[in-house]
Each structure stands twice: as C-alpha cells, then as structure tokens.
Amino acid sequence: MQNFRCQHDRRDETLGAPVSNRVGGAVHCAGGEPIALLLLDEFELRRGDSVVPVGPSGRRLMAFLALQSRPVPRGLASGVLWPDASASRGGANLRTALWRLPEPEGRPLVTVTGTYLSLDPTIVVDLHEGTAWADEMLDRHSAPCPSLSEKGARIVLRGDLLPHWDEEWLPSERERFRQLRLHALERLCERLTAEGRYGQALEAGLAAVDIEPLRESGHRAVLRVHVREGNAVEALRTYSAYEYLLAAELGLRPSTAMRRLIEPVLAARAGSGPEPAPGSSPDRPEPLDVPGGRLLDLRLEDAWS
C-alpha cells in the first residue's frame, strides 16, 4: 500500500480556489493564477502549473507561518527559525529571508504589518485543506459519505507534513496531522463499509494501515470490510498477518474486539472446512498458506476444541 498515496498526482489537487486558511478564513485570489503551497510529503510552491523556486530560508519561513493560527511577532519568528543566533543576527536573517522571497506576479508571499508576519491569506495551503476535510469527515454523520476521489481525501492520502525536515518546531504539528489522518481514514473506511462501498472502504482502510502498521484500529477496519463482504480467506489472511506482526514486534496479541470480529469466520471454517488431505487428521482443518499461518492454526485449533 506504500505506493497508493503516490499514484495520486499531487500537482493537480491544490490549485483551485482556496477554501479556508488558518490566518484569514475564506478568501479569494485577487487576480492572476492561484498560488499553492504544498507541505505534505515535500515542500513546493506553485503558481498555476509552474513551480516557483524558493530558497532554503524562505521555505522555512513560509512553512513556519503556514502552521500558525495568527500573525507572528517578528522577534518570535526569528527566534524560532534561528535559535542559535543572537537577537540581532536572527533579525538580520529574517530580513534577508523576506527580501529573498519571490513575488509571483508582484504579489508578496508574506504579509508584514508593523511588527507582525503572516502568510498571505490568498495562498492555498494543502495542509489546511486536508485538515479541514479530515475535521469534517470526523464530524459529519448524517450527510452522504464522501469518496476517495474528493479533493480533501486525496490530499489526506498524500503524505506526512514535511517528513524529511528536522526542524524543532515541526514534530508536534506533524504528529497532530498524522493522528488526524489516521482517524479520518478509519472513519471513512467504516462509513463506506456501512454503505456497502467495499472497494473504496478497503482503499481508505489500507491507507490508514500503511501510515501506522502496528495500529490495531486500522486493521480492524480492514478486517470488518472483508467480513461484511463475505471474503473469509481475506479476513483470515488480514487477521493472521496482523497477529503475526504484533507478536513479532511487541510480543502482544490482538485485542478482544479484534478477536471477536474473526471468531464467526473461524467458527464457520471449523464447521465447513475442506476435506482433509490423505494422512491428515480428520478432526483438524488444513492450515492456510498465509503470513503467520502457525498462529492462525492455533486459533483454528481453539475453534475446534
């Protein structure tokens, strides 16, 4: 499932009219081509279909401002971005970064008002759009369930927040968005399953598993799809693979909630399994050729005992 996110072209999803922004709320571009700031998976600034080059200090400044809920004092920005520099040197670095920022079509990327800085509110930020979709996904109950073709869903599938950056101010925001992605994708999987849209439900569930392979709730969501769809072998394979992974990595077993999901499948197999092969015991079903098969055999034996 690692390639699932990559098959969605990240360069055609954030270039529409902006819907919201942590700094300015709903906004509209003043004119010209829309400017999009992409922070998920990698940094990229785009004007229409063109990439706008941004230097290292400008990238750090724009990313930092995009994560803020309100305008930031210049002294705070320079102190966070250049923590090892003196106040005067940090201020000079900030002025240089501002001066070097490009101005597509003469439009400044950063708004400077007195002693405060903020990202220009007309810039479409993929992180903001993905967060808004995930929040809506978790809050929306009665409305028809969206599909993975929706723009917000494709953004959430794209990747983590600047995963290759090691800035000290990033980890908490990165983890916050990662957890939001996981919960939104699992919730989407559950809702699609309830509506019988099993193919899309599996895509959402497997995307969540791809983000965090040891997280049980994602595996439970995938297992529920297989059980609801009546795919016993897929259900057994999913359970067995996770049981094996959990035992190998943490020495743990799946929770009672997950075992209860697979028990009807185990019971059905125990009652209507295939004919035993010559020389095998007639009181035991044949082992399945799946990852972690031995652990699954033990569960099957429990069902037969």
Buried (B, 14 or more C-beta within 10 A) or exposed (E): BEEEBEEBEBEEBBBEEBBBBBBBEEBEBEEEBBBBBBBBBEBBBBBEEEEBEBEEBBBBBBBBBBBBEEBBEBEBBBBBBBEEBEEEEBBBBBEEBBEEBBEBEEBEBBBEEEEBBBBBBBBBBBBBBBBBBBEEBBEEEEEEBBEBEEBBBBBBBBBBBBEEBEBEBBEEBBEEBBEBBBBBBBBBBBBBBEEEBBEBBBBBBBBBBBBBBEBBBBBBBBBBBBBBBEBBEBBBBBBBBBBBBBBEEEEEEBEEEBBEBBBEBBEEBBEEBEEEEEEEEEEBBEEBEBBBBEBBBEBBEEBBE
